[in-house]
Amino acid sequence: MAPKRKTAATSARVAPGKILRRANLAGNTSAPWAWVGLEVVSSAGITPEHRRMSCGFSKRSKHKLCRNIHSPKPSKPDSPTPEESEDVIIISDDEEPVCTSKLCKTNPNCLNHIDTDCWLEEDATRTAFAKAVELGRDPFLNSRDPDLPAGLKNLGATCYANASLQVWFRDPVFRNGVYQCRPTADSEERFKKSPLYQLQVTFAALQEGMQCYFNPVRLVNSLRLDTTEQQDAQEFSKLFMSHLDTEFKKQASPRLRALVEDRFQGKQVYGTRCDTCQYQSERESDFLEMEVNFKNNSKLADCIANSLQHERLTDDNQYLCPQCLCKRNATRYTELRLLPPVLHFSLQRFVYDFNAMERKKSKNSIVFPLEIDMGQHVKGMGQAMYELRGVLLHKGASAYHGHYEAQVFDGKSSRWYQFNDEEVTKIKQVGKPPIAENDKSKKDPDVINVEDDDENRPAQLKRKLKGKRRRIEDSDEERPKPTEANAPGPAKLATINEITSRDAYMLIYTRKDAGNEIDETAPSEDVLELVNLLNKRFEKKCEQFSEKKKAADEFIDARRSQVNDILETWSIDNVDGESLVVSGQALASWLEKHAMEQAARQYKASVASESKENGQPGKDDAAEESIPNGKAGKGVHFYGAQANEPSCIPLEAIVCLHGKLDPQRAEAMKRISAIAAKKIESETNCKFEQSFTTDDVCELCVENCFAEELYEFQHPQDVREFEEFEAKERERRKEDGSSEGLGYWISKSWLRDWKLNKPKMHDWAKSDPPPDADEWRDNTRCEHNSLSTRRATRLKISVEACTVLTRIFPTWIPIETDAEECAICEANADLVSGDKKEMKRLAENEKAKLKNLHLSTIFLPGQGDGSAAGVFAMVPADFLKSWRAWVHRPTELQRPEEVHTQQFLCTDHGQLLYDPNCPSDVEHTNVAIITEQEWTELAQSYSAGPTVTIHRSEASAPYELTTPICDVCRNKWKTQWETAHLTVRYGRRSTSKNASGKQPTTNGKGPTPTRKNGARQSKRLRQGRELGDRRRIMVEKSTTVKEIKLMIEKELQIAVMLQRVYHHGRELLDSSKSVADLEICANDELEVEEEHEILEVSDDDAPSAKKRRRAEGKAFGGTVLVGGGTTEEELTEDDDLMRSLAASVRTCQACTFVNCEGAMSCEMCTTPF
């Protein structure tokens, strides 16, 4: 068995609870404060060497002089010859000390771990300098990639327009039609300001531009779109296409006039067929897009078929046939008659939530194919194959905001691209062939994103992912949870040629035989000239930036050489060498901020000066266009007072309140050579705020730190000495067998705190308070300066222990243990004891007289106590609570003095302010009920009055009042409030009322409950059924009925449109009325009923007023798209009709419901207009 390892004996014992510090061990004289208590015992003995040692500047500190990593490495000594190596072994003691960021963190002589990367790396230095001189972004980075189409700049919230424009540009027929539009002879100037001309410029820039994106600001301005407001892409698409159709009709070419109709417009028929006489009523309409309603994991083809299914009109829903002149069974149908070459499917992803009373985005997935046969949906039409050519995506969880992107197939390059405003990326080409059934990758449940570019994928990974289901990139929102209604069945799963998406918003399909392969038409000459001008400006901008960047790089490279020269010489060679003391934070700030800012300031000054010499007017133009010629060096002259002004580097991290070096912040101090400090000022034009040497350590701060260090050194020794004397005294008493002996009294709490290793009473750099300080004086001395009678707060100590304390605290005057306690305090204690006995006797007498009041619970009016009818008195409930507390603890609490009931009476008329029979009055009033006999007893013992009595003939009857109620003052009291609670009761509403318009009450508890089925029910269940669900809401006088209904919806989960709210039997119908308008008092009760939603469907073909199709709203109001940019002469008959329809309805801004013209509030959500 191995011998146990012995513990080395220490030279000094560590006190209990004291932390062992290596710096305090014997022989360790290199610690900053190792001299405290050993070499110096008073502040008078502190020398400059001690002050330097406190900050680590002394030779005794033994801080390493680490080799400067920025200086050239010293050459290695010549290796010995083979003859010497055989006979000589070289041993060197000059090994470099280990230098790490952890070991050298507090070493003032080591500067190796200050971050200098911003000046050591050339690219990082140039990038930081370009940012400092505000060169801006390199325009060459905006150059167009030949393999990628151009994007469109988002001007704030115009992503909806950018996505639609990218889809339209990829349609060659539509693009050529836009290029071919020409102005009339008398409207050429006006045509160039029109949206159509700006659309030509936008398309031409996307086709011929040299930049990776184009700024469509002129197109947006011509449409008068608000760039700060997000709009609906479907709405923009319909309105803009309608506007273009109007512009196309002004062209001379018949083909251009019918471009929108021939390319995008289809026809459908809504009809009804009588089963008896086969009479058909049909109405034909045009469409630019097909609206598709879908559920989770629905297929596009199934949704189209469902929307075209016939509807049977039977029973109560029969059709009134105009030929039969009576109601008949009929069939209502929708048929497609004509399909356009380009077919747009508008997915109804935004729905209205009646519970939340707002629009929400549906996160249901929809499955759509790469090719779809639409001929099966058109009667008498053969096969009509359509190919997927574009997908509009809406990213985000809300219907009110989000981001639109487009995925479009480019026929020229035959591949798919993702258009995210300025950013355009290639995406995985869809339509991969199916894989073999024995392929293992078929079992992998992963999903392929069509956005991923597969050019860089390993071949093995490509084979693994081949044939899996593809998915359009979705936002990161949570997918809808599967339910029985929307769970995908085996027939709903997507095949290999289908795509599923939760964010697809619009689908664009093109017929295969639509003639997409046509000859490209070039833009007009003036449009091409404008695009070429933009390209030339871009090239010039790139050239100018390249020249400025070259000059800036030359300047900063010269400055970087100067800074690196400073870094090579900034470390000190020996401890006693000439140096300056700065903070590590200041050095880092000089490198990261001040040196770079000063270089930028000097560079700008030189650019401005050279521009002035070259005769270029304008400060801004000179700064933008001119380029400096020479390199910056030591002899360069910089112009401008601002450039010559040095940058000041603060040193607050190491400076004390006295303006000198703070020894408590020694860990943040660093020493740099005087040569490097001069170079920092002369070559980089930066200087430190103050110039400190190692002799500038603050004397006052060192003395304060010395006092604290000396306390930490001396205090444990004093406590140890005190404990030793106390232990000897206990042993002596134990040997003598007596507890008597001479001693002194001391505060028990003071002594307990003082003996701690870190006393709580101790303040930094200050002496501890003596045992008789104000905080502990009462523990030993009374107010008469004699021995206190409080024996539990004092403790006896020995004479020797007292000598230790009097040496430390010479002002303390201890009290001997044989001193007599204060006679005056003893007499006062006897008097207090007698008073307590008297209070106990008085409390017992009152408890005996008011036994029932003492034992029974306090009850309010309307709370029966089980007693018979009789006369009662109203008293303040606070008095009864304080009286009952006093009789339980008469010696600790103060006895109530009086019983005042004046608060129950109004000051003007002397009548009652509260109704004892009204539960809301009683609940919020400080009132309680006692018997007449108890009131008489209280009046004999206390100052009481005036007497307010009430009585009742039987327990279930309401109270009869002796003093009448003052209705005027009562109403004033109930209406004079800022905020108050209202009780909301949901359940059965009582229809009977009393004379005052209030619900009758029984004993203040409402109507008498009815027993059902003869079963006995508990009081809690009866009240729950009778009173319904109760909630409390906080309202103000300005709170409106609509806001109250929203609070009720939050509390009771009842939609606003399904609520019927009553106050004292009156239904609150006007949502704009406030609580003050309705004269609702504090603590009133509101009754709520829930209505069941009933949907009515009209039998007539014509839509009813409530079933009117919702208008587009005012989202594009004031723009060219809704006529805001045209004159009255340019309005067509259709425009006049739309304006008349818009003027005859009122659209709700909250829920977009279309109301009648004279409506004062929304019929759907009750929002006032």
PyMOL commands that set and color helices and strands:
alter all, ss='L'
color gray80, all
select helices_A, chain A and resi 22-24+43-45+48-54+59-61+82-87+117-120+122-132+139-142+159-169+172-180+188-191+195-208+217-223+233-248+254-257+259-264+300-307+315-317+375-377+440-443+459-465+490-492+525-569+584-613+619-625+641-644+663-668+674-683+699-736+748-754+774-777+791-793+799-808+823-849+851-855+877-888+902-904+919-923+932-941+967-975+1019-1027+1041-1052+1056-1058+1120-1122+1128-1130+1133-1143
alter helices_A, ss='H'
color red, helices_A
select strands_A, chain A and resi 151-152+213-214+266-274+280-287+290-292+298-299+311-313+319-321+326-328+330-338+342-347+350-353+358-361+366-369+371-373+385-395+403-410+415-420+423-426+448-449+470-471+498-501+504-511+579-583+647-649+669-673+686-688+744-747+794-797+815-816+870-875+898-900+928-931+943-945+949-952+960-961+979-986+1029-1036+1059-1063+1066-1067+1085-1090+1145-1147+1154-1156
alter strands_A, ss='S'
color yellow, strands_A
deselect
rebuild
show_as cartoon
